[in-house]
């Protein structure tokens, strides 16, 4: 018998809390790493804005050529067109362009 949506959400939340409690060091390590990478991506964008201006970067992304966000050397950065626009299909936070179509 299938669980209700509410019961499923409750079970997922309980699992998530249990995982965070049992593997606190792993979770802390992951959070530190992702925060550091996001900060470096923001720094790279700020560098490119300073170099080329805000107007030229509007609607574009700053790409790390070697895929390492910790490497902000000017030769490693490039301006590219935006890779995505507000998420993927089915994502409730996605922009209007990617709303799911109703099936007939």
HELIX and SHEET records of a PDB file:
HELIX    1   1 UNK A    5  UNK A   22  1                                  18    
HELIX    2   2 UNK A   24  UNK A   52  1                                  29    
HELIX    3   3 UNK A   54  UNK A   57  1                                   4    
HELIX    4   4 UNK A   74  UNK A   76  5                                   3    
HELIX    5   5 UNK A   96  UNK A   98  5                                   3    
SHEET    1   A 2 UNK A  60  UNK A  64  0                                        
SHEET    2   A 2 UNK A  77  UNK A  81 -1                                        
END                                                                             
